[in-house]
C-alpha cells in the first residue's frame, strides 16, 4: 500500500471519528433535554401570593396545581389556633386547600358566620379550617408552603409548613 493511500485512509478515519463524536454529543444533549421537565411544568409547581395588601378578616382564594387555596388574614374576632395558624410578623393567617375532606366539594366562606360551609352535605369548618359540624372526617388540608418575607410560596416545604405538619 502506498503512503498516499495510507494518509487518505487515516484522514477518512479521523473525519468519520470527528463526525461521530459531534453527532454523539448532539444526541446526548437531546436526550438530556427530553429528560428535564418543561419550564411550564416547573412553573406550575409553585405559586407565589403576596400577603401584604390583605386586610384583617379578608378572605382570598387562589389556585395552585388546579386546586383552590383558601387564605384568611385573621382578625381579633377569629379564634387563634397555634396548631394551624401561619404567623408572619404580628399577623396570623389561615392557609388551606379548599376541598372538603368528606367528598372533595369546594366549601364557601361565610363572612357573617366566620366559617366555611359545604353545601353538598352540610359540613362546616371554622376560620382555622377545622371541621366543626357534619360529615367531614378531618380539618381542611394544609398545602406545602414557604414564607418569603410577606410572600407565601405554595408548593415548597419551608420550616413553617414542616412545623404545622408535624414533620419538623
N, C-alpha and C positions, 0 to 999 in steps of 0.2 A: 504494500500500500504506500502510495506516495505521501510526502509531507503535506501537500496541498489538500489532499482528501482527508487526512487526519485533522488538520486545522479546521476544515469545513465541518467535519463531524463534531469536533469539540464546540465550535460556535453554535451549531444547531442544538446540541445537547444543553448548553448554557442558556440559550434563548428559550428553549422549552421549559427548563427549570425555573427561569425568571417568570414566565407567563403563568406557570402552575402555582408559584409562590404568591403572586399578586392575586390570582383567582381564588386561592385558598384563603387569603386574608379577607377578601371581599365576602366570601361565603361565611366566614366566622363572624364578621360584623353583622351580616344579615341575620344569622342565627341568634346572635345576642339581642338584636333589636326585636326579634319576634318573641323572645322570652320575656322582655320587660313589659310591664303594663303600660297601656297608653296614658298620656298625660291627662286625658279626660277622666280616666278611671281613677288615677291617683287623686285628682282634684275632687272627685265625687266622695271620697272617703272623709274629707274634712269640711266642716262648715264653721265659719267664724262669725260670732254675733257680738256687736258692741253693746255692752250693757249700760254704758254711761248715760245715754239720753233717757233711760227708763225712769218713770216717776214712781213713788211709793204706792203700792197697791195695783200697779199696772200689770196687765196680762199680755203676753206676746206669744204668738205661735210661729215657729219657723219650721223648715223642712230639712231633714238630714237623712240621707240614704232612703228617700221616698217615705219616710215616717214623720208624723207630726211631733214636734218637740214643744212642750209647754214650758214657759218661763214666767215666773211671777216675782216681781220685786216686792217683798213682804213689807207691809206697813205695821204700825203699832197694834192694830186690831187683830192681826193674824198671829196665832199662837206659834211661838218658835219651836222648832224641832231639831235639836242638835244632831240627831242621828241622820237627818236628811237635808238640812239647810246648807246651801253653798254660801260661805261667808267671804265677801270681798270688801276689805276695809271695815266700815261700820255697817254696811248693808248686808241683808240676808236675802237669798234668792231660793226659789224652788225651781228645780230643773228636772223634768221627767219626760219619758217617751209617752206621747198622748194616745196610747192604745189601752183600752180597758183590759185588765188582766183576766177577765172572765172569758169573753169571746172575741176580743180584738176590736171592738167598736171604738169610735172616737168620742169620748165624753165632751160635753160643752161646759164652759166656765160660766158660772152664775155669780156675777159680782155682788149681787144683793145678799146672797146666802154665803158667799165666800167659799164655794165648793164646786167641784166638778160633778156633773150629773150625766149618767149614761142613760140615754132614752130607751135603749133596747130592753134591758132587764131591770132597770131601776137602781143600778149600782151607784154609789156615791163615794167620792174621795174628798178629803179636806184640802185646805190650801197647801199642805205639805205633800199631797199625793198619796196619803194613807187611806186605805179603804175603811169607810165608816158604816156603810149600810149596803145590803143587797148581796148578790152572789159573787162579786169579785173576791178571789181567794187570797190576794196579796196586794200590797201597795203598787202604784204605778212604778214601772222600771226606770232606773236612772241610766241615761246613756253615758258611755265613756266620754270624759271631757278633761280639759286642762284649762287653767286660768292663766291668761297672759295679760297682766295689767288689769284693765277693765273689760277685757275681751274674753269671751267664752269660746274655746276651740273644741267643737264637738268631733268625736272620732279619735281622740288621742287620750290615753290614760295618764293623767297627771297625778301628783300626790294627793290632791283634794279628792279626786274620784276614788283613788285607792282607799283613802280613809273612810269615805262614805260606804264603799262597797265591802269594807272589812277585809281587804286583801293587802293592807299596808304592812 
